Amino acid sequence: MKRNYLIDAIGILLIFFSTLSMLAITKYGYPEYFFWASNHIPILIGFAILFRSSFLLTAEISLIVVAELGWSLDFLSKLLFNFHIFGSTAYMFNPTYPAPLYWEGMQHLIILPLSLTALFMIKKSEPNAWKLALTHGLIIVIISFLISSSFNLNCIHKSCISWIPTFSFYSLLFPLIYFAFCVLPVNYLFVKIIGTKKH
């Protein structure tokens, strides 16, 4: 029973912090920021946790885990050692960056720990969750591509990693590479490590 309460608390926390993030974005940023995967996926994860939807939970975590891990490592490397691994969080250290959006951005650091904790506590993953991840990913890519390149949502128009150039056909190849080498392997690892049945 206590485990169920803790799982529910994780879901509620993710929804709560994501809602605060949306409010900060609405007031201090741009509505387009909602379509950054890291800004709306935690809400979906939160509801997936509350409703014990292992299919939705596995899909959304598989979709976001590599990107969130990269963000967190880049931020912490700059914060602790004064250098960026990827250069993707340089904006967070710009002194003119609005403080509310800075604190909103800090939710990146809790998304993975909370989400993975819930998934391992639920003890069930879904081998076919990659299909939902692919569907959601395609929607994100299409929306990001249609919105002005000045926002560079989800790094679709140009590379967010300082040492990876924006090469020819980047906008087409980047999503394919990310899905093939990040989403699919992560989904596979969840199934192998956690299994597909509740213990």
C-alpha positions in Angstrom: 0.0 0.0 0.0 2.8 2.4 0.9 4.4 1.7 -2.5 1.2 2.7 -4.3 1.1 6.0 -2.3 4.7 6.7 -3.3 4.0 5.9 -6.9 1.0 8.3 -6.9 3.1 11.0 -5.2 5.6 10.8 -8.0 2.9 11.2 -10.6 1.4 14.1 -8.7 4.8 15.8 -8.4 5.5 15.5 -12.1 2.1 17.0 -13.0 2.6 19.8 -10.4 6.0 20.9 -11.5 5.1 20.6 -15.1 2.0 22.8 -14.5 4.2 25.4 -12.8 6.5 25.2 -15.8 3.7 25.9 -18.2 2.6 28.9 -16.1 6.2 30.3 -16.2 6.4 29.7 -19.9 3.1 31.4 -20.5 4.1 34.5 -18.6 7.8 34.9 -19.3 8.4 32.9 -22.4 6.5 31.9 -25.5 3.5 29.5 -25.9 5.6 27.6 -28.5 7.8 26.4 -25.7 5.1 24.0 -24.7 6.0 21.9 -27.7 9.5 21.2 -26.3 9.3 17.5 -25.4 10.7 18.1 -22.0 7.9 20.6 -21.2 4.9 18.5 -22.0 6.1 14.9 -21.7 6.4 15.0 -17.9 2.7 15.8 -17.7 1.9 12.7 -19.8 4.3 10.6 -17.6 2.6 11.9 -14.5 -0.9 10.8 -15.7 0.6 7.5 -17.0 1.9 6.9 -13.5 -1.4 7.8 -11.8 -3.4 5.5 -14.1 -0.7 2.8 -14.0 -0.5 2.9 -17.8 2.8 1.0 -18.3 2.4 1.4 -22.1 2.2 5.2 -22.0 4.8 5.3 -19.3 7.3 3.2 -21.2 6.7 5.0 -24.4 7.2 8.5 -23.0 10.3 7.6 -20.9 11.8 5.9 -23.9 11.2 9.0 -26.0 12.8 11.4 -23.6 15.4 9.6 -21.5 18.5 10.2 -23.7 17.6 13.9 -24.3 17.0 14.5 -20.5 20.2 12.7 -19.6 22.1 14.8 -22.0 20.6 18.0 -20.7 21.3 17.1 -17.1 24.9 16.1 -17.7 25.6 19.2 -19.7 24.0 21.5 -17.0 25.8 19.7 -14.1 29.1 19.7 -15.9 29.0 23.5 -16.3 27.6 24.1 -12.8 30.2 21.8 -11.0 33.2 21.9 -13.3 32.7 25.0 -15.4 32.6 23.4 -18.8 29.8 22.1 -21.1 29.9 18.5 -22.4 27.4 19.3 -25.2 26.7 23.0 -25.0 23.0 22.5 -24.9 22.4 24.3 -21.7 24.5 27.4 -22.4 21.3 29.5 -22.3 20.8 28.6 -18.6 24.0 30.5 -17.7 23.2 33.6 -19.6 22.8 36.4 -17.0 19.9 37.9 -19.0 17.9 34.7 -19.0 14.7 35.3 -16.9 14.9 33.8 -13.4 11.4 32.2 -13.6 12.4 30.4 -16.8 15.7 29.4 -15.1 13.9 27.7 -12.2 11.4 26.2 -14.7 14.3 24.7 -16.5 15.5 23.0 -13.4 12.7 20.5 -13.7 14.9 18.7 -16.2 16.9 17.4 -13.2 14.0 15.6 -11.6 12.2 14.2 -14.7 14.4 11.1 -15.1 14.9 10.2 -11.5 11.2 10.4 -10.7 10.0 8.8 -13.9 12.5 5.9 -13.7 11.7 5.3 -10.1 8.0 5.0 -10.8 8.6 2.7 -13.8 10.8 0.4 -11.7 8.3 0.4 -8.8 5.4 -0.4 -11.2 7.7 -3.2 -12.4 6.2 -3.5 -15.9 7.4 -2.3 -19.2 5.9 -2.7 -22.7 7.8 -4.2 -25.7 5.6 -2.4 -28.2 5.7 1.0 -26.5 8.1 2.1 -29.2 5.1 2.4 -31.5 3.5 5.0 -29.4 6.9 6.7 -28.9 7.3 6.8 -32.7 3.8 8.3 -33.2 4.3 10.9 -30.5 7.8 11.6 -31.9 6.5 12.2 -35.4 3.9 14.6 -34.1 6.6 16.5 -32.2 8.9 16.6 -35.3 6.1 17.9 -37.5 5.0 20.6 -35.1 8.6 21.6 -34.4 9.4 21.8 -38.1 6.3 24.0 -38.8 7.0 26.4 -36.1 9.5 29.2 -36.8 13.1 28.0 -37.0 14.0 30.8 -34.6 12.6 28.7 -31.7 14.5 25.6 -32.9 12.1 23.4 -31.0 13.4 20.0 -30.1 16.6 20.9 -32.0 14.9 20.1 -35.3 16.2 23.0 -37.3 19.8 23.0 -36.1 22.0 21.0 -33.8 21.8 21.8 -30.1 25.1 20.1 -29.5 28.0 22.5 -30.0 30.4 20.0 -31.6 27.8 18.4 -34.0 27.3 20.6 -37.1 24.0 21.2 -38.7 24.7 19.1 -41.8 22.7 18.7 -45.0 19.3 17.0 -44.4 19.9 17.4 -40.7 16.2 18.0 -40.0 15.3 14.7 -41.7 18.2 12.6 -40.4 18.3 13.8 -36.8 14.9 12.4 -35.8 15.7 9.1 -37.6 19.0 8.7 -35.9 17.5 9.6 -32.5 14.7 7.1 -32.8 17.0 4.3 -34.1 19.8 4.7 -31.7 18.1 6.2 -28.6 14.4 5.3 -28.4 14.4 1.7 -29.7 17.4 0.6 -27.6 16.0 2.2 -24.4 12.6 0.5 -24.9 14.5 -2.8 -25.5 16.5 -2.3 -22.3 13.4 -1.6 -20.2 11.8 -4.8 -21.4 15.0 -6.8 -20.7 15.6 -5.3 -17.3 12.1 -4.8 -15.9 10.1 -7.4 -17.8 6.6 -7.2 -19.2 4.6 -8.6 -16.2 4.1 -7.1 -12.8 6.0 -9.1 -10.1 
